[in-house]
Amino acid sequence: MIKKLQFVLHVIWAVAAITLAVTIGVVFGWTHHGLVAAIALGFVGLCVGALVAASPSSFFQLLG
């Protein structure tokens, strides 16, 4: 039961982290540079979000 809960929480964390990182990248790129930058920074956000999603403990350790 605990393993299932950990898995569900990790999936929720991964989806939220990737979505937030891509959204921030796209919005920043679109408002400052246009369509091409929105696509490029969205991809950068996807990569950063995937790294953050892979290890939540490392992310929180960097914040602290």
N, CA, C and O atoms as a GROMACS GRO file, in nm:
protein
  256
    1MET      N    1   0.082  -0.119   0.000
    1MET     CA    2   0.000   0.000   0.000
    1MET      C    3   0.087   0.126   0.000
    1MET      O    4   0.058   0.222  -0.072
    2ILE      N    5   0.192   0.126   0.081
    2ILE     CA    6   0.281   0.242   0.089
    2ILE      C    7   0.353   0.264  -0.043
    2ILE      O    8   0.370   0.378  -0.086
    3LYS      N    9   0.395   0.156  -0.108
    3LYS     CA   10   0.465   0.168  -0.237
    3LYS      C   11   0.373   0.228  -0.343
    3LYS      O   12   0.416   0.309  -0.424
    4LYS      N   13   0.247   0.188  -0.342
    4LYS     CA   14   0.151   0.243  -0.438
    4LYS      C   15   0.130   0.392  -0.415
    4LYS      O   16   0.121   0.470  -0.509
    5LEU      N   17   0.121   0.430  -0.288
    5LEU     CA   18   0.103   0.571  -0.255
    5LEU      C   19   0.225   0.653  -0.297
    5LEU      O   20   0.212   0.763  -0.351
    6GLN      N   21   0.345   0.599  -0.272
    6GLN     CA   22   0.467   0.667  -0.315
    6GLN      C   23   0.470   0.683  -0.467
    6GLN      O   24   0.509   0.788  -0.517
    7PHE      N   25   0.430   0.580  -0.538
    7PHE     CA   26   0.428   0.586  -0.684
    7PHE      C   27   0.330   0.692  -0.734
    7PHE      O   28   0.362   0.770  -0.823
    8VAL      N   29   0.212   0.694  -0.676
    8VAL     CA   30   0.110   0.793  -0.716
    8VAL      C   31   0.159   0.935  -0.687
    8VAL      O   32   0.143   1.024  -0.770
    9LEU      N   33   0.218   0.955  -0.571
    9LEU     CA   34   0.269   1.088  -0.537
    9LEU      C   35   0.384   1.128  -0.629
    9LEU      O   36   0.396   1.246  -0.666
   10HIS      N   37   0.469   1.034  -0.667
   10HIS     CA   38   0.580   1.065  -0.757
   10HIS      C   39   0.527   1.100  -0.896
   10HIS      O   40   0.581   1.190  -0.960
   11VAL      N   41   0.425   1.032  -0.942
   11VAL     CA   42   0.365   1.064  -1.072
   11VAL      C   43   0.302   1.203  -1.067
   11VAL      O   44   0.319   1.281  -1.161
   12ILE      N   45   0.232   1.234  -0.960
   12ILE     CA   46   0.172   1.368  -0.946
   12ILE      C   47   0.280   1.474  -0.943
   12ILE      O   48   0.267   1.578  -1.007
   13TRP      N   49   0.387   1.448  -0.867
   13TRP     CA   50   0.499   1.543  -0.860
   13TRP      C   51   0.561   1.562  -0.998
   13TRP      O   52   0.589   1.675  -1.038
   14ALA      N   53   0.583   1.453  -1.071
   14ALA     CA   54   0.647   1.462  -1.203
   14ALA      C   55   0.562   1.543  -1.300
   14ALA      O   56   0.613   1.630  -1.370
   15VAL      N   57   0.434   1.514  -1.304
   15VAL     CA   58   0.346   1.588  -1.394
   15VAL      C   59   0.342   1.736  -1.358
   15VAL      O   60   0.346   1.822  -1.447
   16ALA      N   61   0.332   1.766  -1.231
   16ALA     CA   62   0.327   1.906  -1.188
   16ALA      C   63   0.457   1.980  -1.217
   16ALA      O   64   0.455   2.093  -1.264
   17ALA      N   65   0.570   1.916  -1.190
   17ALA     CA   66   0.700   1.981  -1.212
   17ALA      C   67   0.725   2.006  -1.360
   17ALA      O   68   0.770   2.114  -1.398
   18ILE      N   69   0.697   1.908  -1.443
   18ILE     CA   70   0.721   1.924  -1.586
   18ILE      C   71   0.625   2.028  -1.644
   18ILE      O   72   0.666   2.112  -1.725
   19THR      N   73   0.500   2.022  -1.604
   19THR     CA   74   0.402   2.119  -1.655
   19THR      C   75   0.439   2.261  -1.616
   19THR      O   76   0.433   2.352  -1.699
   20LEU      N   77   0.478   2.280  -1.492
   20LEU     CA   78   0.516   2.414  -1.446
   20LEU      C   79   0.640   2.465  -1.518
   20LEU      O   80   0.643   2.581  -1.560
   21ALA      N   81   0.740   2.381  -1.534
   21ALA     CA   82   0.864   2.424  -1.600
   21ALA      C   83   0.840   2.458  -1.747
   21ALA      O   84   0.892   2.558  -1.796
   22VAL      N   85   0.762   2.377  -1.816
   22VAL     CA   86   0.731   2.406  -1.957
   22VAL      C   87   0.649   2.533  -1.969
   22VAL      O   88   0.675   2.615  -2.057
   23THR      N   89   0.552   2.551  -1.882
   23THR     CA   90   0.468   2.671  -1.886
   23THR      C   91   0.550   2.797  -1.862
   23THR      O   92   0.534   2.896  -1.933
   24ILE      N   93   0.638   2.794  -1.764
   24ILE     CA   94   0.722   2.910  -1.737
   24ILE      C   95   0.811   2.940  -1.857
   24ILE      O   96   0.826   3.056  -1.895
   25GLY      N   97   0.870   2.836  -1.917
   25GLY     CA   98   0.956   2.856  -2.034
   25GLY      C   99   0.881   2.914  -2.152
   25GLY      O  100   0.929   3.006  -2.218
   26VAL      N  101   0.764   2.862  -2.179
   26VAL     CA  102   0.685   2.910  -2.294
   26VAL      C  103   0.639   3.054  -2.272
   26VAL      O  104   0.649   3.137  -2.362
   27VAL      N  105   0.589   3.082  -2.154
   27VAL     CA  106   0.539   3.218  -2.127
   27VAL      C  107   0.653   3.319  -2.134
   27VAL      O  108   0.637   3.426  -2.193
   28PHE      N  109   0.765   3.287  -2.074
   28PHE     CA  110   0.879   3.378  -2.078
   28PHE      C  111   0.927   3.398  -2.222
   28PHE      O  112   0.952   3.511  -2.264
   29GLY      N  113   0.940   3.290  -2.295
   29GLY     CA  114   0.984   3.300  -2.434
   29GLY      C  115   0.887   3.378  -2.521
   29GLY      O  116   0.929   3.460  -2.604
   30TRP      N  117   0.759   3.354  -2.502
   30TRP     CA  118   0.658   3.421  -2.584
   30TRP      C  119   0.652   3.571  -2.554
   30TRP      O  120   0.645   3.652  -2.646
   31THR      N  121   0.656   3.608  -2.427
   31THR     CA  122   0.642   3.749  -2.393
   31THR      C  123   0.766   3.831  -2.426
   31THR      O  124   0.754   3.951  -2.453
   32HIS      N  125   0.882   3.771  -2.425
   32HIS     CA  126   1.004   3.848  -2.446
   32HIS      C  127   1.062   3.837  -2.586
   32HIS      O  128   1.128   3.930  -2.633
   33HIS      N  129   1.039   3.724  -2.655
   33HIS     CA  130   1.109   3.705  -2.781
   33HIS      C  131   1.023   3.654  -2.896
   33HIS      O  132   1.065   3.666  -3.011
   34GLY      N  133   0.907   3.597  -2.872
   34GLY     CA  134   0.822   3.550  -2.980
   34GLY      C  135   0.807   3.399  -2.985
   34GLY      O  136   0.840   3.327  -2.890
   35LEU      N  137   0.757   3.353  -3.099
   35LEU     CA  138   0.718   3.213  -3.115
   35LEU      C  139   0.837   3.118  -3.108
   35LEU      O  140   0.829   3.016  -3.039
   36VAL      N  141   0.945   3.147  -3.177
   36VAL     CA  142   1.059   3.056  -3.180
   36VAL      C  143   1.120   3.041  -3.041
   36VAL      O  144   1.156   2.931  -3.000
   37ALA      N  145   1.131   3.150  -2.968
   37ALA     CA  146   1.184   3.143  -2.832
   37ALA      C  147   1.088   3.069  -2.740
   37ALA      O  148   1.132   3.000  -2.648
   38ALA      N  149   0.959   3.082  -2.763
   38ALA     CA  150   0.863   3.008  -2.682
   38ALA      C  151   0.880   2.859  -2.701
   38ALA      O  152   0.874   2.782  -2.605
   39ILE      N  153   0.902   2.817  -2.823
   39ILE     CA  154   0.924   2.675  -2.850
   39ILE      C  155   1.056   2.629  -2.788
   39ILE      O  156   1.063   2.524  -2.724
   40ALA      N  157   1.161   2.709  -2.807
   40ALA     CA  158   1.293   2.671  -2.754
   40ALA      C  159   1.293   2.667  -2.602
   40ALA      O  160   1.342   2.572  -2.542
   41LEU      N  161   1.239   2.770  -2.538
   41LEU     CA  162   1.238   2.773  -2.392
   41LEU      C  163   1.139   2.673  -2.334
   41LEU      O  164   1.157   2.627  -2.221
   42GLY      N  165   1.035   2.638  -2.410
   42GLY     CA  166   0.948   2.530  -2.367
   42GLY      C  167   1.022   2.398  -2.363
   42GLY      O  168   1.001   2.318  -2.272
   43PHE      N  169   1.108   2.375  -2.462
   43PHE     CA  170   1.190   2.254  -2.462
   43PHE      C  171   1.290   2.254  -2.348
   43PHE      O  172   1.312   2.152  -2.283
   44VAL      N  173   1.350   2.369  -2.322
   44VAL     CA  174   1.442   2.380  -2.207
   44VAL      C  175   1.366   2.352  -2.077
   44VAL      O  176   1.416   2.283  -1.989
   45GLY      N  177   1.246   2.406  -2.067
   45GLY     CA  178   1.164   2.379  -1.949
   45GLY      C  179   1.129   2.232  -1.936
   45GLY      O  180   1.122   2.179  -1.824
   46LEU      N  181   1.107   2.165  -2.048
   46LEU     CA  182   1.080   2.022  -2.045
   46LEU      C  183   1.199   1.945  -1.989
   46LEU      O  184   1.182   1.853  -1.908
   47CYS      N  185   1.318   1.982  -2.032
   47CYS     CA  186   1.440   1.914  -1.983
   47CYS      C  187   1.462   1.942  -1.834
   47CYS      O  188   1.492   1.850  -1.758
   48VAL      N  189   1.448   2.066  -1.794
   48VAL     CA  190   1.466   2.101  -1.653
   48VAL      C  191   1.358   2.035  -1.568
   48VAL      O  192   1.386   1.984  -1.460
   49GLY      N  193   1.236   2.036  -1.616
   49GLY     CA  194   1.126   1.973  -1.543
   49GLY      C  195   1.147   1.823  -1.527
   49GLY      O  196   1.113   1.766  -1.423
   50ALA      N  197   1.202   1.759  -1.629
   50ALA     CA  198   1.229   1.615  -1.619
   50ALA      C  199   1.338   1.588  -1.515
   50ALA      O  200   1.329   1.490  -1.441
   51LEU      N  201   1.439   1.673  -1.510
   51LEU     CA  202   1.544   1.656  -1.408
   51LEU      C  203   1.488   1.675  -1.267
   51LEU      O  204   1.522   1.600  -1.176
   52VAL      N  205   1.404   1.775  -1.252
   52VAL     CA  206   1.344   1.801  -1.120
   52VAL      C  207   1.248   1.688  -1.083
   52VAL      O  208   1.241   1.647  -0.967
   53ALA      N  209   1.175   1.637  -1.181
   53ALA     CA  210   1.078   1.530  -1.154
   53ALA      C  211   1.148   1.400  -1.118
   53ALA      O  212   1.092   1.319  -1.044
   54ALA      N  213   1.268   1.378  -1.168
   54ALA     CA  214   1.338   1.253  -1.142
   54ALA      C  215   1.380   1.241  -0.996
   54ALA      O  216   1.382   1.131  -0.941
   55SER      N  217   1.413   1.351  -0.934
   55SER     CA  218   1.461   1.345  -0.796
   55SER      C  219   1.408   1.463  -0.716
   55SER      O  220   1.473   1.567  -0.706
   56PRO      N  221   1.290   1.448  -0.658
   56PRO     CA  222   1.234   1.557  -0.578
   56PRO      C  223   1.321   1.593  -0.458
   56PRO      O  224   1.328   1.711  -0.421
   57SER      N  225   1.386   1.496  -0.396
   57SER     CA  226   1.467   1.526  -0.279
   57SER      C  227   1.586   1.615  -0.315
   57SER      O  228   1.624   1.702  -0.236
   58SER      N  229   1.645   1.595  -0.433
   58SER     CA  230   1.755   1.681  -0.476
   58SER      C  231   1.707   1.823  -0.500
   58SER      O  232   1.777   1.919  -0.468
   59PHE      N  233   1.588   1.836  -0.556
   59PHE     CA  234   1.531   1.968  -0.581
   59PHE      C  235   1.511   2.044  -0.450
   59PHE      O  236   1.549   2.161  -0.438
   60PHE      N  237   1.453   1.977  -0.351
   60PHE     CA  238   1.429   2.044  -0.224
   60PHE      C  239   1.558   2.070  -0.149
   60PHE      O  240   1.567   2.166  -0.072
   61GLN      N  241   1.658   1.986  -0.170
   61GLN     CA  242   1.788   2.009  -0.109
   61GLN      C  243   1.854   2.134  -0.167
   61GLN      O  244   1.919   2.209  -0.096
   62LEU      N  245   1.836   2.156  -0.299
   62LEU     CA  246   1.890   2.276  -0.362
   62LEU      C  247   1.818   2.401  -0.312
   62LEU      O  248   1.880   2.506  -0.299
   63LEU      N  249   1.690   2.391  -0.284
   63LEU     CA  250   1.616   2.505  -0.231
   63LEU      C  251   1.660   2.541  -0.090
   63LEU      O  252   1.661   2.658  -0.052
   64GLY      N  253   1.695   2.441  -0.013
   64GLY     CA  254   1.727   2.464   0.128
   64GLY      C  255   1.869   2.496   0.145
   64GLY      O  256   1.913   2.518   0.258
   0.00000   0.00000   0.00000
